[in-house]
Amino acid sequence: MPLYQATLFDCDGVLVDSEGITHAVLSELMAELDWCVSPEECARIFGGKGVVEERVLIETRTGRPLPPEWVAQFRSRRDAELRRSLRPIPHALEAVARAHAAYGERMAVASGAYRSKVEMQLRLCGLSGYFEGRVFSGQEQARSKPHPDVYLAAAAALGVDPRACVVIEDTVTGVAAGVAAGATVLGYCPRTAAISDAGALVAAGAARVIADLRELDALI
């Protein structure tokens, strides 16, 4: 029997293994702007955030305004790499299938990324059928993560009290959004990540942190 009334998944880093791809592209583009920052540093700086939202930081560190075409260039190169290399997070397909068996259509994706990117990634990884019509983007809300708006919108669309939802997140920004919405948040931190990353998710309010999506079945 389901422990919650609905399950709300983040996308990047929870369902699809996109973060390394995105941050590698971002690192290359930063180098072209004379800011030498590794993919790992990009993950620390930009993880869980929209690159557009960090325009001021980028311009401060590079010492120049971003060219008008820069964001479009970043998205084009990133999307090309995603189409070439994207894979689901290990065991994401099985975890989503089990959650769907328990929750049916009371299940959604709530991401800080643009809807077109989220839907493309779900399609590439064979997950889109589970979330048809139930993909929510923080870019379409008044405020994106770490604010709760996208999770509140998802819960409202499902007709569920957000306090009766469980959220699956992998970043401090996302955990903060889920907690602010009143949901129970489970952090996902694979064993390849640093132990301190798991601690940061707990400090942000995650009720528990798991290292393998197969653990979800018993928790939700």
C-alpha positions, -999 to 999 in steps of 0.1 A, spaced: 0 0 0 14 34 -9 28 54 21 20 88 4 -7 102 -18 17 111 -46 53 108 -57 71 138 -72 104 132 -89 131 157 -98 146 149 -133 183 158 -137 204 136 -114 174 116 -102 159 100 -133 184 109 -160 222 110 -157 225 144 -173 245 164 -148 280 153 -159 272 159 -196 258 194 -189 287 205 -166 313 192 -191 297 214 -218 294 243 -194 331 239 -185 341 241 -221 320 272 -227 334 289 -196 369 283 -208 360 300 -241 351 330 -219 385 328 -201 370 314 -169 388 281 -163 364 260 -142 364 222 -142 332 202 -147 333 192 -110 335 229 -100 306 237 -124 286 210 -106 293 227 -73 286 262 -85 256 255 -108 241 223 -95 204 225 -91 203 260 -106 195 274 -140 225 288 -158 205 318 -169 198 326 -132 236 328 -127 243 353 -154 256 379 -129 280 354 -114 293 344 -148 297 380 -159 315 389 -127 339 360 -130 346 365 -167 348 403 -164 325 408 -194 288 407 -203 275 374 -218 270 377 -256 233 377 -265 238 344 -283 256 326 -255 226 310 -238 213 297 -271 248 283 -279 250 266 -245 216 250 -249 224 238 -284 257 222 -275 243 207 -243 213 192 -261 234 178 -288 255 160 -262 225 148 -243 210 133 -275 243 115 -281 252 103 -246 223 105 -221 214 75 -201 189 69 -173 202 69 -137 209 33 -127 176 15 -118 155 46 -126 134 27 -151 126 -1 -125 120 24 -97 96 45 -118 77 14 -130 72 3 -94 61 37 -83 37 38 -112 22 5 -102 15 19 -67 6 55 -75 -7 54 -111 -12 90 -124 -6 104 -89 31 108 -100 48 137 -116 82 152 -126 89 186 -111 121 201 -124 138 235 -123 148 230 -160 128 241 -190 100 218 -200 114 211 -235 146 198 -220 129 177 -194 105 162 -219 134 155 -243 154 137 -216 125 116 -204 118 106 -240 155 97 -247 155 75 -216 122 57 -221 105 74 -192 81 98 -209 51 74 -210 50 73 -172 46 111 -169 24 121 -198 8 155 -191 25 155 -157 58 174 -162 62 206 -144 89 232 -149 101 258 -124 108 281 -153 70 283 -158 64 293 -122 68 327 -105 99 314 -88 120 283 -94 138 261 -69 148 266 -41 113 281 -38 85 256 -35 64 268 -65 70 239 -89 62 213 -62 31 232 -51 20 234 -88 25 197 -93 7 187 -61 -22 210 -70 -25 195 -105 -26 160 -90 -53 172 -66 -31 162 -36 -21 181 -5 17 187 -8 21 176 28 10 141 16 36 140 -12 70 124 -12 97 142 -33 128 126 -46 157 151 -50 195 151 -54 205 187 -47 204 210 -18 184 235 -39 158 208 -48 156 195 -12 150 230 0 121 234 -25 105 202 -15 108 210 22 94 245 17 64 229 -1 57 208 30 65 175 14 85 146 28 118 147 8 141 117 1 175 126 -10 193 106 -37 231 105 -34 248 76 -53 277 59 -37 301 75 -62 293 109 -47 311 124 -17 298 115 18 296 152 25 270 155 -3 246 132 15 252 152 47 243 184 29 210 169 17 201 159 53 211 194 65 188 209 39 159 188 53 159 154 36 142 129 58 165 102 45 192 98 19 194 67 -4 223 56 -26 203 33 -49 169 39 -65 160 3 -57 156 15 -21 126 36 -30 102 7 -33 103 1 5 102 38 14 73 50 -8 
